[in-house]
Amino acid sequence: MPDLSELLTTEAIRLQPTHQPAFTDLVRARRRQRTRLIAGVALIALAGAGGTTAIPGADPGHPDDRVRAPAGPFPVTVTGLLRQVGGPLGTPPRGIRGTVWFRADDGTVTPTPTADSGRFTITVAAGRYVVTGAPAAGDPQQPTCQTEAPLTVSTDDLTGVEVDCHIR
């Protein structure tokens, strides 16, 4: 039977980080943050002059084609899909129109609409969020939707977030 010191050593080794980024990678990440901050300030200035700023060549009426003002000092873009999961046997998941909410640990809630395809893009500050959603009005049988676990948003953009609406 192992003694206490062996167990503690094994646990300490298990809890060590598996990868420490190289110093040059850390410097590059810091420069990206600074560039995003400058771009965010410019975006706020543009948005203040005319409301929502459209991406050239995009459809400004489409929810995915609007650029939202940054949510904090280091804004992070999160993209994902609100989707319907379940139903009759063999039914594949599909994107649905609705709304997705990001609730921060401090209680701040940031909503974003989804496109008809279920795709959404939102800009939030780095942090931890409980992400929920709901299908568009008119379908009262749909339950509230959510991600499998709380979402941690770091300083890099995050893609592929799936907010699942389970149906029977």
C-alpha positions in Angstrom: 0.0 0.0 0.0 1.5 3.4 -1.0 2.3 5.8 1.8 0.9 9.4 2.1 4.0 11.1 0.5 3.7 8.9 -2.6 0.0 9.7 -3.0 0.7 13.4 -2.6 3.5 13.3 -5.1 1.5 11.5 -7.6 -1.4 13.9 -7.2 0.9 17.0 -7.5 2.3 15.6 -10.7 -1.2 14.9 -12.1 -2.3 18.5 -11.4 0.7 20.2 -13.1 0.0 21.9 -16.3 0.6 19.7 -19.3 1.9 22.6 -21.5 3.5 25.9 -20.8 3.6 28.2 -23.9 6.9 29.4 -25.0 7.8 33.0 -24.1 7.5 34.1 -27.7 4.0 32.7 -27.9 3.0 34.7 -24.8 4.4 37.9 -26.3 2.5 37.3 -29.6 -0.7 36.7 -27.6 -0.2 40.0 -25.7 0.3 41.8 -29.0 -2.9 40.3 -30.4 -4.7 41.5 -27.3 -3.4 45.0 -27.8 -4.4 45.0 -31.5 -7.9 43.8 -30.5 -8.1 46.6 -27.9 -7.2 49.2 -30.5 -9.6 47.7 -33.1 -12.3 47.6 -30.4 -11.8 51.3 -29.6 -12.1 52.1 -33.3 -15.2 50.0 -33.5 -16.8 51.8 -30.6 -16.0 55.1 -32.2 -17.5 54.0 -35.5 -20.6 52.4 -33.8 -21.1 55.6 -31.7 -21.1 57.6 -34.9 -23.7 55.5 -36.7 -25.1 52.7 -34.5 -24.3 49.2 -35.7 -21.4 49.0 -38.1 -21.9 46.8 -41.1 -19.2 44.6 -42.6 -18.6 45.7 -46.3 -20.4 43.4 -48.7 -22.5 41.9 -45.9 -26.3 42.0 -45.4 -26.8 44.4 -42.5 -30.2 43.0 -41.8 -28.8 39.5 -41.1 -28.0 38.9 -37.4 -24.6 37.2 -38.3 -23.5 40.2 -40.4 -23.7 42.9 -37.7 -20.6 43.8 -35.7 -21.5 44.4 -32.1 -19.6 46.8 -29.8 -17.0 45.0 -27.6 -18.2 44.0 -24.1 -15.1 44.7 -22.1 -11.5 45.7 -22.2 -10.5 42.6 -24.1 -13.4 41.7 -26.4 -13.6 38.1 -27.6 -15.8 37.0 -30.5 -17.8 33.8 -29.9 -19.6 32.0 -32.7 -21.8 29.1 -32.5 -25.1 27.3 -33.3 -28.5 27.1 -31.6 -29.7 23.6 -32.6 -32.6 21.2 -32.1 -31.4 17.8 -31.0 -33.6 14.7 -30.7 -37.0 13.9 -32.1 -37.9 10.7 -34.0 -35.2 8.1 -34.3 -32.6 9.0 -36.8 -33.4 12.8 -36.9 -30.1 14.7 -37.2 -29.5 17.9 -35.2 -30.5 21.1 -37.1 -29.9 24.8 -36.6 -33.0 26.8 -35.4 -33.8 30.5 -35.1 -34.0 32.0 -31.7 -32.1 33.8 -29.0 -28.9 32.9 -27.1 -28.0 34.5 -23.7 -24.5 34.7 -22.1 -24.8 35.1 -18.3 -21.5 36.1 -16.7 -20.4 35.1 -13.2 -21.2 38.7 -12.0 -24.9 38.3 -13.3 -24.5 40.4 -16.4 -26.6 38.9 -19.3 -25.8 39.6 -22.9 -28.4 38.4 -25.5 -27.9 37.8 -29.2 -30.4 36.7 -31.9 -29.6 33.7 -34.1 -30.0 33.5 -37.9 -32.6 31.2 -39.4 -29.8 28.7 -39.7 -29.2 28.9 -35.9 -25.8 30.5 -36.2 -24.9 33.4 -33.9 -22.0 35.7 -33.3 -21.5 37.7 -30.1 -18.7 39.8 -28.6 -18.1 39.4 -24.9 -15.4 40.0 -22.4 -13.1 37.1 -21.4 -14.6 35.2 -18.5 -16.9 32.3 -17.5 -20.5 32.2 -18.8 -23.6 30.0 -18.5 -25.0 29.9 -22.0 -28.7 29.3 -22.6 -31.1 29.8 -25.4 -34.6 29.5 -26.6 -36.2 29.0 -30.0 -38.0 31.8 -31.7 -41.6 32.6 -30.4 -44.3 30.5 -31.9 -43.1 27.0 -30.8 -44.2 26.6 -27.2 -43.3 22.9 -27.1 -39.5 23.7 -27.3 -37.7 23.6 -24.0 -35.0 26.1 -22.9 -31.7 25.3 -24.4 -28.2 25.2 -23.0 -24.6 24.2 -23.5 -23.4 21.0 -21.8 -21.3 22.9 -19.3 -20.5 26.5 -18.4 -18.3 28.2 -21.1 -14.9 29.7 -20.3 -14.0 32.4 -22.8 -10.3 33.2 -22.9 -8.6 36.0 -24.8 -8.7 34.1 -28.2 -11.8 34.0 -30.4 -14.0 31.0 -29.7 -15.9 29.1 -32.4 -18.1 26.0 -32.5 -20.2 26.7 -29.4 -23.3 24.4 -29.5 -26.4 25.4 -27.6 -28.7 22.3 -27.7 -32.5 22.3 -27.5 -33.5 18.7 -26.6 -36.9 17.5 -27.8 -38.6 14.2 -27.4 
